[in-house]
């Protein structure tokens, strides 16, 4: 993984490019020392070339088909976002999505952030359309680490290349350790941050991010869209962003393995109680 300056006009923009590749000879359920250090220090690790070309294409086709089927309703189970096409509740919408949420290597990274007791919080897709503006800097679910530590972690599965101009993610390295939200420190959340870094990568890359990081999608200044899947996890004692037991149809739930039922917290009474919490479910969307 390397950080290097990219000149845009007269201002250099630091870019974090996906250079950390998954090593197929290592235990997929464990992190290597570099990945662990990156999550600790930067709050992020980038796995380049993680998805096969075939699996990436398969996910892309499924996302495209779901948009055809859902039309203007797409994403309505959670929230819609101006300038983007969103999909929600993806666990219910294709067997390929089970492979996304239950990937041993990615879950090992997530456990590094959250500890052993975790669950899927939501599984969404976000397509950034040409002309889409930047998101404000935010932490997912407006979350601040508590006495037990970090409790939100997001993973971004790039189905298209992320470039400096098509809506790549910016983040402030180390901000997951500040113990406060960006709105507590910044006047303009949409303005460039002096320390922000841009994440770019080729289609097939997966990013694992401590979601307490101050981050946000940038504007798409190109003529084409770019798409990613967001598999979002939380600690088991916190509410899911989207209550999976409510959203998943009964026939889908019946077909899930015990391992997936546990990951989705379908048989967890505490999770059902937490679903009624009034805690924020989005870091910036109303």
C-alpha positions in Angstrom: 0.0 0.0 0.0 1.4 3.4 -0.9 0.4 7.0 -0.4 1.4 9.5 -3.1 0.4 13.0 -4.2 -1.8 13.5 -7.2 -1.9 17.0 -8.5 -5.4 18.5 -9.2 -5.0 22.1 -10.3 -2.5 23.6 -8.0 -3.4 21.5 -5.0 -1.9 18.0 -4.4 -4.4 15.5 -3.3 -3.0 12.5 -1.3 -4.3 9.2 -2.7 -4.3 5.8 -1.0 -4.2 3.3 -3.9 -5.1 -0.3 -3.4 -1.8 -2.2 -3.3 -2.4 -4.6 -0.4 -3.3 -7.9 -2.1 -4.9 -10.9 -0.3 -2.4 -13.8 -0.1 -4.2 -17.0 -1.0 -1.5 -19.1 0.8 -2.3 -17.6 4.2 -5.1 -18.6 6.6 -8.2 -16.7 5.2 -9.5 -16.3 8.8 -6.4 -14.4 10.0 -4.9 -11.0 9.2 -1.2 -10.6 8.4 0.8 -8.0 10.4 0.6 -5.3 7.8 -3.2 -5.5 7.5 -3.5 -5.4 11.3 -1.3 -2.4 11.5 -3.2 -0.6 8.8 -6.5 -1.1 10.6 -5.0 0.1 13.9 -3.1 3.1 12.5 -5.0 4.3 9.5 -8.4 2.8 10.3 -8.5 1.1 6.9 -7.1 -1.8 4.9 -7.4 -2.2 1.1 -7.4 -5.6 -0.5 -6.7 -5.3 -4.2 -7.7 -8.0 -6.6 -9.7 -9.7 -3.9 -12.7 -10.6 -6.0 -12.3 -12.7 -9.1 -13.3 -11.1 -12.3 -16.1 -13.6 -12.7 -17.6 -12.9 -9.2 -17.3 -9.2 -9.6 -19.1 -9.3 -12.9 -21.8 -11.6 -11.4 -22.4 -9.1 -8.6 -22.6 -6.3 -11.2 -25.2 -8.1 -13.3 -27.3 -8.8 -10.3 -27.2 -5.2 -9.1 -28.2 -4.0 -12.6 -31.1 -6.5 -12.7 -32.3 -5.4 -9.3 -32.4 -1.8 -10.5 -34.4 -2.8 -13.5 -36.9 -4.7 -11.2 -37.2 -2.0 -8.5 -37.0 1.2 -10.5 -37.8 4.2 -8.4 -38.4 2.1 -5.3 -34.8 1.0 -5.2 -33.3 1.6 -1.8 -36.6 2.5 -0.2 -36.3 -0.2 2.6 -33.7 2.2 4.1 -32.9 5.6 2.6 -32.5 7.0 -0.9 -29.8 9.5 -1.8 -29.9 12.3 -4.3 -27.4 11.8 -7.2 -27.1 8.1 -6.5 -29.0 4.8 -7.1 -29.2 2.7 -3.9 -30.3 -0.8 -3.1 -31.0 -2.2 0.3 -31.8 -5.5 2.0 -29.6 -7.4 -0.5 -29.3 -10.5 1.6 -32.9 -11.2 0.5 -32.2 -10.5 -3.2 -29.6 -13.1 -4.4 -27.6 -16.0 -3.2 -24.4 -14.4 -4.3 -24.7 -11.8 -1.5 -24.3 -14.5 1.1 -20.8 -15.0 -0.2 -20.1 -11.3 0.4 -21.3 -11.1 4.0 -19.7 -14.3 5.1 -16.2 -14.1 3.5 -13.6 -15.4 6.1 -10.8 -13.0 5.1 -13.1 -9.9 5.3 -14.7 -11.1 8.5 -11.2 -11.5 10.0 -10.5 -7.8 9.3 -13.9 -6.8 10.7 -13.2 -8.8 13.9 -10.0 -6.9 14.3 -12.1 -3.7 14.6 -15.1 -5.0 16.5 -13.9 -8.0 18.3 -15.4 -11.5 18.1 -19.0 -10.6 18.8 -20.4 -9.0 15.7 -23.3 -9.2 13.3 -24.3 -7.8 9.9 -25.9 -4.4 10.2 -26.9 -4.0 6.6 -26.1 -4.9 3.0 -26.6 -2.1 0.5 -25.4 -1.1 -2.9 -24.6 2.5 -4.0 -24.2 3.7 -7.6 -22.8 7.2 -7.9 -24.2 8.8 -10.9 -22.4 11.5 -13.1 -22.7 14.8 -11.4 -23.4 13.4 -8.0 -22.0 15.8 -5.3 -19.7 14.9 -2.5 -21.0 13.5 0.8 -20.2 15.4 4.0 -17.5 13.9 6.2 -19.3 11.6 8.6 -19.0 8.5 10.8 -21.4 5.7 9.9 -24.6 5.8 12.1 -23.1 8.9 13.8 -21.2 6.4 15.9 -18.6 7.2 18.5 -16.6 4.5 20.2 -17.8 3.7 23.7 -16.2 2.2 26.8 -16.1 -1.3 25.1 -14.4 0.2 22.0 -15.3 0.4 18.4 -18.8 -0.8 17.3 -19.2 -0.1 13.6 -17.1 -1.4 10.6 -17.9 -1.0 6.9 -16.6 -3.0 3.9 -16.7 -1.6 0.4 -16.7 -4.1 -2.5 -15.7 -2.2 -5.7 -17.6 -3.4 -8.7 -16.1 -0.6 -10.8 -12.8 1.1 -10.7 -12.6 3.9 -8.1 -10.7 6.8 -9.6 -9.9 10.3 -8.3 -12.7 11.7 -10.4 -15.6 9.2 -10.2 -16.7 9.4 -6.6 -13.9 7.6 -4.7 -14.0 7.7 -0.9 -12.0 10.3 1.1 -11.1 9.7 4.7 -9.1 11.3 7.5 -6.4 8.7 8.6 -6.5 8.0 12.4 -9.8 9.9 13.0 -11.3 6.7 14.3 -9.3 7.3 17.5 -10.4 10.9 18.1 -13.6 9.9 20.0 -15.7 12.6 18.4 -17.7 13.2 15.3 -16.6 15.5 12.5 -19.5 17.9 13.1 -18.1 18.4 16.6 -14.9 19.9 15.2 -15.5 21.2 11.7 -17.5 24.1 10.4 -18.0 22.8 6.8 -18.3 19.1 6.5 -18.2 19.2 2.7 -15.0 21.2 2.5 -11.7 19.4 1.9 -9.9 18.4 5.1 -6.2 19.2 5.4 -5.4 15.6 6.2 -7.8 13.7 4.0 -6.7 10.9 1.7 -8.5 9.4 -1.3 -9.0 5.7 -1.8 -8.7 4.4 -5.3 -8.6 0.9 -6.7 -9.5 -1.4 -9.5 -12.8 -3.2 -9.8 -12.5 -6.3 -7.6 -10.9 -4.5 -4.7 -12.4 -4.7 -1.2 -11.9 -2.0 1.4 -12.4 -2.7 5.1 -12.9 0.5 7.1 -13.3 1.2 10.8 -16.6 3.1 10.3 -15.8 5.6 13.1 -13.4 7.1 10.6 -14.3 10.5 9.3 -15.1 9.7 5.6 -17.4 10.4 2.7 -17.9 9.8 -1.0 -16.5 12.4 -3.3 -18.2 14.0 -6.3 -18.5 12.1 -9.6 -17.0 14.5 -12.2 -17.0 11.9 -15.0 -19.7 10.9 -17.6 -20.1 7.3 -16.2 -21.4 5.9 -12.9 -19.5 3.7 -10.5 -21.0 1.1 -8.2 -20.0 -0.6 -4.9 -21.6 -2.9 -2.4 -21.4 -1.9 1.3 -21.5 -4.8 3.8 -21.8 -3.0 7.1 -21.2 -4.7 10.4 -21.7 -3.8 14.1 -21.0 -5.1 17.5 -23.5 -7.6 18.8 -24.7 -5.3 21.6 -25.7 -2.5 19.2 -28.7 -2.2 16.9 -28.5 -3.1 13.3 -28.8 -0.3 10.8 -31.5 -2.5 9.1 -33.2 -5.1 11.3 -32.6 -8.2 9.2 -35.3 -10.3 10.9 -37.9 -7.8 9.9 -36.7 -7.3 6.3 -35.9 -10.8 5.2 -38.9 -12.8 3.9 -39.7 -16.0 5.9 -38.8 -18.3 3.0 -35.3 -16.7 2.7 -34.8 -17.1 6.5 -35.7 -20.8 6.4 -33.1 -21.5 3.8 -30.2 -19.9 5.6 -27.5 -21.9 7.3 -27.0 -21.7 11.1 -23.8 -19.8 10.4 -25.6 -17.1 8.4 -28.5 -17.0 10.9 -26.0 -16.2 13.6 -24.3 -13.5 11.5 -27.7 -11.9 10.8 -28.7 -12.2 14.5 -32.0 -13.8 13.4 -32.4 -15.8 16.6 -31.0 -13.2 19.0 -33.7 -11.8 21.4 -31.4 -8.9 22.4 -31.1 -7.9 18.7 -34.9 -7.8 18.5 -35.0 -5.5 21.5 -32.3 -3.3 20.1 -34.3 -2.9 16.9 -36.7 -0.5 18.7 -33.8 1.8 19.7 -34.1 5.4 18.5 -30.4 5.5 17.8 -29.4 7.2 14.5 -29.2 4.8 11.6 -27.3 7.0 9.1 -24.3 9.2 9.5 -25.7 11.9 7.2 -28.9 10.9 5.4 -32.1 12.3 7.0 
